[in-house]
Amino acid sequence: MMERAGGQALSSILQGLAEDDARERIAVGDLLAALSDRALGALLFVFACPNALPALPGTSVILGAPLVLLAAQLAFKRQPWLPGFIARRSMARADFQALIARICPWLQRAERMLRPRASALALPPMEYLVGLVCLLLAIVVLLPIPLGNMLPALAISMLALGILERDGYWVVGGLAVAAASAVLVSGVVFASVQAVLFMVMKYLA
């Protein structure tokens, strides 16, 4: 079962890590260790949410790879784990603190709304299907598609919180956003291909 560790809210855990003066930098592995007794849902949210925020260039480079791995682990019923070369990636604690300061107000609002309901939609086997959807979305987040990572990352964030708190309504909402992101990304890719073809034809004419 994916329950809260010790009853502590995810936002509180993240704020505690950001305010730890003993750390000069926060590594991906530090997040994994801090959330080791949490569900994959919590980890997916942590790695997806920054990619859903504007004006945070480079976050997909640091957080995209673990997002793909964690989504695959949810889809195929594995325990959370990251290889060393990913776990060692880090950012300055001040930057992490600024990031958490942007995330937590939204997360705290979500935490007040989340509660177990329609839980069959957030439990196995549906949980594994959600993991597959998150895996596809995480791959899209990694791709260099203009405006292509924010909506998929938002969908993963909603699905992750739905799985974490066994809230089927949030799972349905996340799936709806995932469908919308598929339409948007497909449109962007189609338009890009059309533009490239137009330039090639113009060059050859």
N, C-alpha and C positions, 0 to 999 in steps of 0.2 A: 504494500500500500504506500502511496506517496503522500505522507502526512508531514506536517510541519515539525521540524526538529525542535523538541523541547518547547513547543508552542511559540517560538520566537518568529516574528514576521520576517519575511525575506528582506524587506526594506531596512529593518534594524540590523540584520547581518551585514548587509552591504555598507551601511553607514558606519558600523563598527570597524570594518576593514579599512574604509577610507580615512577614518580618524585615528588610526594606529600610528602614533608618532615613531614607533620603533622601526618602521619601514620607510626606506627612501624610494623604493620602487614597488609596484604591484605587478606581479607576474601572473600569467594565465594559471599557472600551477597554484598560486595563492588562492585564487578564486575557487579552484577545484577542491583545495583542502578545506577552505572555509565552508563550502557547501557539500562536503563529503557525506554528511548524514542527511542530505536533502535528496529530493527526487531529481531525475533527469529533467523534469519540467522546469525546476528552478534554474538549472544550469543553462537550458535552452533559452530561457528568458534573458538571463544575464548576458549571453553572447549575441542574442538577436536584437534586443532593444536598442543598443547604441547605433546599430545600422538603420534603425527606423527614424533616427533624429537627424534633422538638417544641420548643415554646417559642421559636420564632424568628419572631415576627409581622413582617409587612412584607416578608419576603424574596421572596414571589411578585410584589410590585409592582416590585422592582428586577430580579429575575432571570427573571420569567415571560415577558416580551416577547422577550428574546434567546433564550430556550429555544425558543419557537415558531419564530423565524426560523432558528435553527440546525437544528432538526429538519426544517424544510422544505428546507433546503439539503442535508441528508443524503438526504432522500427523492428529490430531483430532481437529485442529482449536481452540486452547486455548491460552490465554494470558500467557506470561512468568511468572512463579512462582516457588519458591523452598521452601521446608519445612525448618524450623529453624535449625534442626540438620545438614542439608547440608549447608545452608547459612552461618553458623558460622565456618565452616572449613576454615583454613587460613594458610598462609605461611609468613615468614619474608619478609619485603619489599625489602631487598637486593636480596633475592632469586627471588622474583617476577620481580624485575628490570632486573636481569640477564636473566630471561626467556623471558621478553618482548624484550630485546636487541637481542635475537636470532630470535624471531618471526617477528619483525617489518621489517627487510630488505626484507624478502620474501613477507610479506603482502603488503609493499609499491610497490614492483614490480607488484604484482597481481592487486593492485588498479589502476595502470597505464594501465593495459590491459583490465580490466573489463569495460563493458558499456552495456546499454540496447540493446539487439538484440535477435531475435527469442524468444521474451518474452513470447509467449504462453507456452513455455516449463518451465517457471519459475513462472507461475501464476496458481491459482486454476483452475481446480482440480489437475493439474499436481503437484502443490506445495505439496498437501497432500500425493501424491504417493511418492514424494521425502522424505517427513517426515517419511513414513513407512520404506523406504530403510535406512534412517539414524537411525531409531530406531533399526532395525536389526543389523546394523553395530555397533551401540553403545553398544549393548549387547555383541557382539563379543569382543569389546575393553575391557570390564570388565572381560572377561574370562581369566584364566591363561594359555593361549596358547602361546608357544614359538614363537616369531616373529609374533604373531597374532594380535597385536594392531596397528602397524605403518601404514600398507596399508589401513585398514578400517578407521583409523583416517584421513588419507590423503583424502580419498574419501569423508568423511563427510565435511572436510574443503572446498573442491572444490564445493560440492553441496551447502553448506551454503553460500559461496560467490556468487554463481550463483543465488540463491534465493534472496539474499540481494540486488544485483545490477540488478536483472531481466535479467541476461545474460544466455540465453538458451544454448549457446555453452559450457559454463562452467558446466551447468547441465549435458549435454551429456557427457562431459569429466569425470565428477564425477561419473556418472553411469558406464562408462567404467572401471574406477579404482575400483569401487565397485564390478563389475563382476570379475575383476582380483583378488581382495582380497578374494572373495568367493572361487575361484579355489585354491588359496594359502592356505587359512585356512583349506579347506576341505582336501587338500593334507597333511598338517601337522597333522591334527587330525587322518587321516587314517594311516599315518606312525606311529604315537604314539600308536594307538590301535594295529597295527601289532606288534610293538616292545613289548608291554605288553603281548600279546598273545604268542609270541615267548618265552619270559622269563617264563611264566606260564607253557607252554608245556615242556620247558627244565627242569624246576624244578620238574614237575610230572613224567618225563621220568625216 
